[in-house]
């Protein structure tokens, strides 16, 4: 959910099982660009910022992939 003009909620993505979110803010250290709302029951795995940073530092390939995903999502969300 992204707030638009006059605070109207706007759907920016529908995530499916196995997908993730929140990486853009963790990588860029910018404020979150959207809020997640679950439409039904969900099980989530939470990876706190420090652990996320550690994983990326230990896995340069994963870090590069996360950066690409984050940049693509930022581009996609800026064109809504």
Secondary structure, DSSP 4 states (H G I P E B T S, - for coil): -EE-GGG-EE------TT----HHHHHH-PPPS-----SS--------HHHHHHHHHH-HHHHHHHHHHHHHHHHHHHT-
